[in-house]
């Protein structure tokens, strides 16, 4: 696909959320892909999909990966039931403008602090004070999350004794902790797909730091109280059997109802501020970037050996 053809792809904010597959073979089908399993072949219109989550027992051909890359669908490799995220592939953006803005904000302590404060402000109903420290904001966030768990436990009647789970022993967790793990994994997958598709880096975190998915955790924390936590409690309140499948389906529905992808993209733009006059917007791609010369950006695609 040519750069000038990218405008025909759906914007990430208008795409479907995610699709999870396991124990299947994925190959190219016409201009899209198809999954083959014991039930037969299922075509997948990946041009309208934000993230494809591949669980255990999946294999995928190079042609299928090419189709996914051309249509802008992020690919994520996960553990069983989508509970852990192991790796990811790029989404639809061909511009580094957002990545550079994110890196510049991270590298400047003043701008990084401003982004962190915006993230915390998005979680609270009342404004944060200019004199509130990061330590105080972390404390407020801890109290907020505790109250959200308590509220949903009271509303649904699901017993809640705290967030406890063992990654090496899935069965040891009670149904509500299993449900929360599955709901969070689905949320991480969608956030990762939105982040890479919009041209940001999952690894450059502002509150979380030091691991490849730090920014995914930053972004997901903005929406857990509206998505993963209520879905987990409501699902378990309706029965403790087949929790994983029911939670994934409920999260799919919640993503659609809350238009989460649109919210994520808009919120990311808000976190890093408006584009400055020297910055190209992600879709302004008449040329593939430029060359930095210390004083500014000069055009690429020019042989500067011919210059006087």
N, C-alpha and C positions, 0 to 999 in steps of 0.2 A: 504494500500500500504506500502511495506517495504522500509526502507531507501535505501537499495541497488538497488531498482527499480526506484529511482527518476531520474536516468540519462536518462530514456526513454522519459521523458516529454520534450516538446519543451522549449527552453530557452525563458525567458520573452522578450528578445530583438527581437525574431523572431515570437512572437505571434501576433494575431489580437489585435486591440486596445480595444474597449469596445462595449457592447451591452446594450441598455436601454430598460427596460420593465415596463409597467404599466398596471393595471387592468388585471392581469393574475395570474394563479396558476402554480407554478413550482414544478415539482416532478421528481423523478429519471426515466430515460429511458435507458434501457440496462446499459452500463457503463458510460453514460453521463446523461443529463437532457433534459426535454422537457417543453415547455410553452403551457398552455391551456388557450384559450380565446374564444370569440364569433366566431372567424374564424376557430376554430378547434385546432389541436395539431401541434406544430412546434418543431421538434428536434433541440437541440442546442449542437454542439460539443465543450463542454467547455474546453477540454484539450488544444485547440489552442487559447483560449480567455484569455486576461489579466485581464479584469475587467467586472463584471456584475453589472450594475446599476439598482437597484430596486426602482421604483417610487411608487406613491400612488396606493392603490388597489391591491397590490401584496401579495401573500402568498407563502410560500415555505416550503417543507417538510424536515424533518431531513435527510432522505435518499438523497435528492437533495443536501443539504448542505455538506453531507459527500462526495458525488461525486465531488463537487466543490473543497473541501479541498484536496482530493486525487489527483486531476488533476492540482492543483496550480492556480486556478482562484480566484482572489480577489473579494469579494462581498462588494458592497457599497450601503447603504440605502440613498436615496435622496428624495428631495421634487418634486413637480409637474414639469414636463419637465426637471428634473435633475438639477434644478436651485440651490438647496441647498444640501449640503452633511451633513448627520446626523450621520453616523457611518460606520464602515468598518470591514471586517474580514480579517484574515491573507491570504497571498499568498502562493507561493510554497516553499519558503525557509524553511529549517529545521535547519539552522545554525544561531548562534548569532554573528558571526565574524564581519559582517558589522555593526550591531547595536552597538557592543562594540567599533568599530573604530569611529563611529559617536559620541557616548557618550563621548569618550576620547577626541575627537577634540573639542566638545562643552565645556567640563569641564576645558580645558586648555585655558586661555585667549589668549596666543600667537597663538596657533593652531586655535582657533576659529576666530581670526582676519584674519589669513591666508586664511581660507575657505571663509570668507566674501569677501575678496579682490579678490579671484578667481571667485566668483559668479559675482561680478561687472565687472571684466575683461572680462567675457564671453559675456557681453551685449554690449560692446563698440567696435567700429571698430579700434580705435587707442589704444595703450597700456596705462595703467594707471601709473602715476609717483609714485616712491617709497615714495615721501614726501606728496602725496595726503592723506588727512584725510578722515575718514568715512563720515563726514559732507559734504565734498566737493564731494565725490562719490555719496552721496544721491542727491545732487543738480544736478550733471551731469545726473543721472538716471531720475530725474524729467523732465529735459529739453529734454532728449532723447524720453521719452514716449510722451510728448507733441508734439514733432515734428513728431512722428509716426502717432498719431491721425490726425494731420494737413495734413500730406502727403496723407493718404488714403481718407480723406474728399475731398481733391482737386482732386485726381485721379478718384474718383467714383462720385463726385458731390453730395454726401449725406451731408446735413446740419449737422454741429457739433458745439454744444454750451457747451460741457463738459460732464463729466461722472456724470449722475444724475439718481438715481433710489430709490424706496422705497420698501423694502422687504415686507411690509404689503399691498402694493397697486401696484400690477404688472401692471395693465392697465394704471396707471398714467405715466409710462415711455414712451418716444417716441420709434419708431421702432428700431433705431440704439442702444439705450441703452438696449432694450430688447434683441436684437441680441447679444450684447456684454456679457450680463449676461448668456445667454444660451451657448455661445461659451466658456466663462470662466469656466462654470460648467463642460462642457465636458472635457476641458483641466485638471481641477482639478481632475476629476475622473480617467483619464488615468495616471496622475502623481502619484496619490495615489496608484493606482494599481501597477505601476512600482516600487514605493518606497517599499511597503510592500512585493511585490514578490521578490525583490532583497535583502530583509532582513534588511532594514533600518526602522527607526521609523518616522511616519508622524508628531509626536508631538515635536521632538527635532529640533527646528528651529535655524537658525544662524542669519538671518536678521530679520525675523518675530519671535516673541516669545510669550509665555504665553498662547497658546491655542492649542487644540489637533491637528490642521491641519497646524501648523506653518511651518513645513518643506515642506508640499505640496505647500503652497503659495510661499516659497522660490524657489522651483524648477519650478513651473509653470511660474513665472516671467521671467525665462530664455527664454521662448518660445512664449510668448504672441505676440510679434511683428512679429513673423513668421507664427503664426497660428490664434489665436482668433481674433486679430484686423483686419487683411485683410479679413478673412472669413466673419466677421460681416458686414463690410462696403460693400463688394462685394455682399453679399446676399441681403441687403436692397436696394442696387442700382438696383437690378433686380426685385424689387417689395416688397411691405410692407405687403402682405398677407401671412399667414401661416409661419411666420418668424421662429418660434421655430423649427418646423420639418425640414425646409430647412437648417437652421444653423447646426443642429445636423448631417444631412447627409453630408453637406459640410465639417464639422470638421472631420468626419469619413474619407472622401476622403483625406483631407489634412494630417491627421496622417499617412495614408498609403503612400502618395506621398513623404513626408519628412522623412519617416522611423523614426518617433518620438520615438518609444519605444527603438530602438537601440541607438538613440542619448542620451536618458535619462540615460540608464544603463551605457553607456560609460562615460558620463559626471559625473555621481555619482562616478564612480571609480576614475576619474581625480580629483574630488573635495577633496577626502580624501587621495590621494597619493597612492603609491604602497604599497603592503603588505610587512610588515617587516618579518624578519626571525622567529620571535616568533608567528606569526599569521597564522592561518589555513585559506585557501581560503574557500569561502562559500560552494563549492561542495565537499571538502575533508572531508567526513563524515563517516569514518570507525567507529568512536566512537561518541556517542552523547555528544561532548564537553569534559570538564575536570573539575577538582576541583582546586580552587585557595587556596594556602596555605601561602600567604604573600611573598614568595620568587619566586614564579613561578606557573606553572600549572602542576598538577600531574594527572595521568590517573583516569577516573571514571570506575565504574564497578568492583572495587576492594574492598574487605572487609578489611579495614585497622586495624580492631580488630585482624586480624591474623598476623599483622606485629610485629616484635620484638620491 
